[in-house]
Every structure is written in structure tokens, then in C-alpha cells.
Amino acid sequence: KGAYKMAKIAVVEDNDAMREQLCGFIAQYARESGRQLDVTAFADGAEIVDPYRPGFDIIFLDIEMPTLGGMPTAERIRQVDPNVVLVFVTNMAQYAIKGYEVDALDYVLKPVSYGAFCTKLSRAIQRVERALQRIQRRRGGQIALQVGGGVQLLNTDDILYLETRDRLLHYHTAADTWSVRGSLQKAEKDLIAYHFARCNQCYLVNLQYVRGVENDFVQVGDARLEISRRQKAAFMTAVASYLGGVL
């Protein structure tokens, strides 16, 4: 929960009673879960997209609305906001299938029960939290190195790769190399959350600095490091996941 922030939620529903019910469910869930949820209500799709301002984390969208329905509303939102979590509210399940075209997370069927709604809301919040955690990991962190009788703080974003050689662990940055006593195995545990992956028994690579992979070598900054046969499959999977935004 360390990455959790107040979630901004929009409810877009033309029926006044249904809109109030959904907003009430969200308020009740916030009280019961101890979460901070900020809710904004809209009476039609046209209201939220004219103009749409990115900033919402989750949007509950009624499918059928008089001026601008849920699907065209979602399509316009997706043009400018690829990340917001969309959940459709509908009384016909077949409409929900079309939600995949706009990368909707889920759908809520009318009439809406509090229990079913909470399940969907909880799932949407978890999606938001995971995205936030990925962003934080990509921003990196700090590690403390014991050097020369003191401590050197190093930003994980500044580390190109680690190398174990001559019983020392060498932290290579663009500016310097810091050499300390330590094991690559322990460093890997400390750094795995910050998109580092091992290309062989001697090197741990910061994936954001991978410039290319050719045959059995990876280009990291200006260095060309060997990829071992044993590590190749896992390393290439890590590179692909990082480039695909999974890590």
C-alpha cells in the first residue's frame, strides 16, 4: 500500500437515481476500506469529454446515455488518456464485450448490488495501484554503499551495471565505478525491484541502459557484456518485459 494515493473517480450516468446510488456505493466503500476516494459525477458522456482533461484514475461509464453514449465517450477518452481504468455500467451483458475494443477493465451489470460493485471497484483500484508501483520502480531508489570508512548513497537510476570481479562488487555508473565488498546475489535481491536483470554470473544489468542485444552480447551504455547460455532466456524475457512496460 506504500504506493497508494487518493484515487480520482468519475461516475458518468444519465439516470439521477443510479448516479447517486453509484456515488453512494463509492463513498461507503471508502469508509469501510479506509481509502481516500475523490468522486466527480457527470450526467452524460458529452459532459466529461467536452473537453476531457486527463487526471481521473477510474471512470464508471453508463453505456446508454442520450447525448453521447458510453462507447463513443470511451473512444474519445482513449485518444488522449491510454491509462485511465474504464468500467462500463450496463443492463445488457452483450454491450460489455465491446468494451475490449477500448481496453475496458470490467463491466457492472444493472441492477447494481453493493457487493458486486465493490468487487469491481476493488479490482479497478488494484490496477491503479500496480500502475503507480511500476512508475515508482521506474523512477528508481537509493542504495547505501560502505566505502572508505563512510557511506556513499547511489541512485539506482545512475547505475549502468554491476560486476563481480576479484572478490569485489563494482558498481559502474557513467561517471565513476564504486568498488565494495559484497555479493552479486544480495545486490540482485536489493535491485530486482528497480528493473535490473542478470545477463551472466558476473553482471547485473540496469535494463533502462540496454542499447541493444546482438548474438550473445548486450550493449549497456558503452560496455559490451556477454550473455551466458544459462541466463539468456530469463534475461531476454526481462528485456522484453521492460520494453513492453510490464516491469
C-alpha positions as CSV (number, residue, x, y, z in Angstrom):
1,K,0.0,0.0,0.0
2,G,3.0,2.3,0.1
3,A,2.3,3.4,-3.5
4,Y,-1.3,4.2,-2.8
5,K,-2.6,7.8,-3.3
6,M,-6.1,9.2,-3.3
7,A,-7.9,7.8,-6.4
8,K,-9.9,10.2,-8.5
9,I,-13.0,8.5,-9.8
10,A,-15.6,9.7,-12.3
11,V,-19.2,8.4,-12.5
12,V,-20.9,9.1,-15.9
13,E,-24.6,8.2,-15.7
14,D,-27.6,10.0,-17.0
15,N,-30.1,8.4,-14.6
16,D,-30.1,10.6,-11.4
17,A,-31.1,7.8,-9.0
18,M,-28.5,5.4,-10.4
19,R,-25.8,8.1,-10.4
20,E,-26.5,8.9,-6.8
21,Q,-26.5,5.2,-5.9
22,L,-23.1,4.6,-7.5
23,C,-21.6,7.7,-5.8
24,G,-23.1,6.4,-2.5
25,F,-21.5,3.0,-3.0
26,I,-18.1,4.5,-3.6
27,A,-18.4,6.7,-0.5
28,Q,-19.5,3.7,1.5
29,Y,-16.6,1.6,0.2
30,A,-14.2,4.4,1.0
31,R,-15.4,4.5,4.6
32,E,-15.3,0.7,5.0
33,S,-11.8,0.3,3.4
34,G,-10.3,3.5,4.9
35,R,-9.3,4.7,1.4
36,Q,-9.4,8.2,0.1
37,L,-11.6,8.3,-3.0
38,D,-12.5,11.6,-4.7
39,V,-15.6,11.3,-6.8
40,T,-16.9,13.6,-9.6
41,A,-20.3,12.9,-11.2
42,F,-21.4,13.6,-14.8
43,A,-24.9,13.3,-16.2
44,D,-23.8,12.5,-19.8
45,G,-20.7,11.4,-21.8
46,A,-20.7,14.8,-23.5
47,E,-20.1,16.5,-20.1
48,I,-16.8,14.6,-19.4
49,V,-15.3,14.8,-22.9
50,D,-16.1,18.4,-23.8
51,P,-13.2,18.8,-23.2
52,Y,-11.8,15.7,-21.5
53,R,-8.9,16.5,-19.1
54,P,-6.8,13.5,-18.1
55,G,-6.5,13.2,-14.3
56,F,-9.1,10.5,-13.4
57,D,-7.8,7.1,-12.3
58,I,-11.1,5.2,-12.8
59,I,-14.2,6.1,-14.8
60,F,-17.5,4.3,-14.4
61,L,-19.4,4.8,-17.7
62,D,-23.0,4.1,-18.4
63,I,-23.4,2.5,-21.9
64,E,-26.7,4.2,-22.9
65,M,-26.9,8.0,-22.5
66,P,-28.9,10.4,-24.5
67,T,-26.3,12.8,-26.0
68,L,-23.1,10.7,-26.0
69,G,-23.2,7.1,-25.1
70,G,-20.6,5.1,-23.2
71,M,-18.8,3.6,-26.2
72,P,-18.1,6.8,-28.1
73,T,-17.3,8.5,-24.8
74,A,-14.7,5.8,-24.1
75,E,-13.3,6.1,-27.6
76,R,-12.7,9.8,-27.2
77,I,-11.2,9.4,-23.8
78,R,-8.8,6.7,-25.0
79,Q,-7.5,9.1,-27.7
80,V,-6.0,11.3,-25.0
81,D,-5.7,9.0,-22.0
82,P,-4.4,5.5,-22.5
83,N,-4.1,4.8,-18.8
84,V,-7.4,5.6,-17.1
85,V,-9.2,2.4,-15.9
86,L,-12.6,2.2,-17.6
87,V,-15.5,0.2,-16.2
88,F,-18.8,0.1,-18.1
89,V,-22.2,0.1,-16.3
90,T,-24.9,-1.6,-18.4
91,N,-28.1,-3.7,-18.2
92,M,-27.1,-5.8,-21.2
93,A,-24.1,-8.1,-20.9
94,Q,-23.5,-8.2,-24.7
95,Y,-22.6,-4.5,-24.7
96,A,-19.8,-5.3,-22.3
97,I,-18.0,-7.4,-24.9
98,K,-17.4,-4.3,-27.0
99,G,-15.5,-2.9,-24.0
100,Y,-12.4,-4.8,-25.0
101,E,-12.1,-2.5,-28.1
102,V,-11.4,0.4,-25.7
103,D,-9.4,-1.7,-23.2
104,A,-12.1,-1.6,-20.6
105,L,-11.1,-3.4,-17.4
106,D,-14.6,-4.6,-16.5
107,Y,-18.3,-4.1,-16.5
108,V,-21.0,-3.7,-13.9
109,L,-24.5,-5.1,-14.6
110,K,-27.6,-3.3,-13.6
111,P,-29.4,-3.5,-11.2
112,V,-26.2,-2.9,-9.3
113,S,-25.7,-4.6,-5.9
114,Y,-23.2,-3.1,-3.4
115,G,-21.3,-6.4,-3.1
116,A,-20.8,-6.9,-6.8
117,F,-19.9,-3.2,-7.3
118,C,-17.3,-3.3,-4.5
119,T,-15.6,-6.3,-6.2
120,K,-15.3,-4.3,-9.4
121,L,-14.2,-1.1,-7.7
122,S,-11.5,-3.0,-5.7
123,R,-10.2,-4.6,-8.8
124,A,-10.0,-1.2,-10.5
125,I,-8.2,0.3,-7.6
126,Q,-5.7,-2.6,-7.6
127,R,-5.0,-1.9,-11.3
128,V,-4.3,1.8,-10.4
129,E,-2.0,0.8,-7.6
130,R,0.0,-1.6,-9.7
131,A,0.5,1.1,-12.4
132,L,1.6,3.5,-9.7
133,Q,4.1,1.0,-8.3
134,R,5.5,0.4,-11.8
135,I,6.0,4.2,-12.2
136,Q,7.8,4.4,-8.8
137,R,10.0,1.5,-9.6
138,R,11.0,3.1,-12.9
139,R,11.9,6.3,-11.0
140,G,14.4,4.2,-9.1
141,G,15.5,4.4,-5.5
142,Q,18.7,4.7,-3.5
143,I,21.2,2.2,-2.1
144,A,23.9,2.8,0.5
145,L,27.5,1.6,-0.2
146,Q,30.1,1.2,2.6
147,V,33.2,2.8,1.1
148,G,36.4,4.1,2.7
149,G,35.0,4.0,6.2
150,G,31.9,6.0,5.2
151,V,28.7,5.6,3.3
152,Q,28.1,6.5,-0.4
153,L,24.5,6.9,-1.5
154,L,23.9,5.8,-5.0
155,N,20.7,6.4,-7.1
156,T,19.7,3.2,-8.7
157,D,18.9,5.2,-11.9
158,D,22.6,6.1,-12.1
159,I,23.9,2.5,-12.1
160,L,24.6,1.1,-15.6
161,Y,25.5,-2.4,-14.4
162,L,27.2,-4.3,-11.6
163,E,30.2,-6.5,-12.0
164,T,31.7,-9.1,-9.6
165,R,35.4,-9.4,-10.0
166,D,38.4,-10.0,-7.7
167,R,36.1,-10.7,-4.8
168,L,34.7,-7.2,-5.1
169,L,31.4,-5.8,-6.4
170,H,31.9,-3.0,-8.8
171,Y,29.0,-0.5,-9.4
172,H,29.5,1.1,-12.8
173,T,27.9,4.5,-13.4
174,A,28.5,6.9,-16.3
175,A,30.8,9.0,-14.1
176,D,32.5,6.5,-11.7
177,T,33.0,3.0,-10.6
178,W,32.4,2.2,-6.9
179,S,34.0,-1.0,-5.6
180,V,32.8,-2.6,-2.4
181,R,32.8,-5.9,-0.7
182,G,29.6,-7.8,-1.4
183,S,27.9,-10.5,-3.3
184,L,26.1,-10.1,-6.6
185,Q,23.4,-12.4,-5.3
186,K,22.5,-10.0,-2.4
187,A,22.7,-6.9,-4.7
188,E,20.3,-8.7,-7.1
189,K,17.7,-9.1,-4.3
190,D,18.1,-5.4,-3.4
191,L,17.9,-4.2,-7.0
192,I,15.4,-6.5,-8.6
193,A,12.5,-4.1,-7.9
194,Y,14.3,-1.4,-10.0
195,H,14.4,-3.3,-13.3
196,F,17.8,-5.0,-13.0
197,A,18.5,-8.4,-14.6
198,R,21.4,-10.8,-14.7
199,C,23.0,-11.5,-18.1
200,N,25.6,-13.9,-16.7
201,Q,27.1,-14.9,-13.4
202,C,29.3,-11.8,-13.3
203,Y,27.0,-9.0,-14.4
204,L,23.7,-7.5,-13.2
205,V,22.4,-5.0,-15.8
206,N,20.1,-1.9,-15.4
207,L,17.6,-2.6,-18.2
208,Q,17.0,1.1,-18.9
209,Y,20.5,1.3,-20.3
210,V,20.3,-1.6,-22.6
211,R,21.0,-0.2,-26.1
212,G,20.8,-3.5,-28.0
213,V,21.3,-7.2,-28.0
214,E,23.4,-8.9,-30.7
215,N,24.2,-12.6,-30.7
216,D,25.4,-13.4,-27.2
217,F,26.3,-9.8,-26.1
218,V,24.3,-6.9,-24.6
219,Q,25.3,-3.3,-25.1
220,V,24.9,-1.4,-21.8
221,G,25.9,2.2,-22.2
222,D,29.4,1.9,-23.8
223,A,30.0,-1.6,-22.4
224,R,29.5,-4.8,-24.3
225,L,28.7,-7.6,-21.9
226,E,28.4,-11.3,-22.5
227,I,25.1,-13.1,-22.1
228,S,25.6,-16.7,-20.8
229,R,23.6,-19.5,-22.4
230,R,22.2,-20.3,-18.9
231,Q,20.8,-16.8,-18.3
232,K,19.8,-16.0,-21.9
233,A,16.2,-17.0,-21.8
234,A,15.4,-15.2,-18.5
235,F,17.4,-12.1,-19.5
236,M,15.7,-11.7,-22.9
237,T,12.3,-12.1,-21.2
238,A,13.3,-9.4,-18.7
239,V,14.4,-7.1,-21.5
240,A,11.2,-7.7,-23.4
241,S,9.0,-7.1,-20.3
242,Y,10.8,-3.9,-19.5
243,L,10.4,-2.6,-23.1
244,G,6.7,-3.7,-23.0
245,G,6.1,-1.7,-19.8
246,V,5.4,-4.8,-17.7
247,L,8.2,-4.2,-15.2
